[in-house]
Amino acid sequence: MITRPTLVLTPRAFYGAAAALVVLSLGFRLAPTRLPRARQGITVPAAAQAIEAMAAPGNAGAYAPITSSNVFSQTRTPPTVRFVPEGRPAPAPTASRSKPRQPVFKLFGITVGEKGAIALIEANPKIAGAELYRIGDRVGGAPITAITESTVVIRRAGGPLILRLPPTARRRR
């Protein structure tokens, strides 16, 4: 009867292999890497050349508009022309920018009392906090036509605006 030799791995062998892998990975991590040599026939894109030219120490004046302005200013206006990479067409202006923004209303709660339903809506940015509204009251110049247990309907010229309570604020049964 012929028996095959079996390989028995002890925990000590596993610890030794793990230690060798740790030393090997640290060696790869700490070893200096060499940059690949430049191949002939490879050209640098024009955009990269322009960036390198601007980054030259003698061309610090090119950055003056950036460093002298406050990019986080509330009064800052966006640029009229956005940056478009070379070779790509400029995006067409979208219609959403030309439309005036509608005021944003936030519905906080609804309750029903003896005098009918009352909605707690934050509608006026000039007034801190929310206000109470009933059916027929005007919100942003448009009347409230209906108040249900989870929605408020405001009649606008462009169609009804329906405000909904967030799921956590709805009454649980």
C-alpha positions, 0 to 999 in steps of 0.5 A: 500500500502506497501512502501519499505524503500529506502537507500539515500546516501548523499555526506557526506556519500561518503566522510566518507566512503572514509576517512575510506578507506584511514585510513584503507589503511594507517594502512595496509601500515604502520603496520609491517608485520610478516614473515611466520614461517618456516615449517618443511620439506622445504629445501633450494636449494643448490644455496641459501645455496651457496649464503648465505655462500658467503655472510657470513661476513668472506668470503669477499675474494670471492667478490674480483675479482668482486670488483677489476675489471672494469666491464664497461671496453671497453677492457673487454672480456666476460666470456668463460662459462656463468652461468647456474643454477643447473639442466639446461643443458648448452646451445649449442654454436651458429653458429652466434658467430663464423661468422665474423661480416659484416661491418654496412653501413648506408644510409643517402640520395640519389640524382640524378644529371646530372652525375647520382645518388649519395648516401650518405653512412656512410661506413668507421668507421675510417672516421667521417661522411658519404661519397658520392658514385656513381655506380661502387664505392667500399663500404667496398670492394664491388662495388655499382651496382645500385642506385634507389630513395630509395635503394642502391645495393652493390654486395657482394660474399654472395649475394647482400646487399640492403641499404634502406632509412629510411621512413622519408628520402624518398621523398614525392610526 
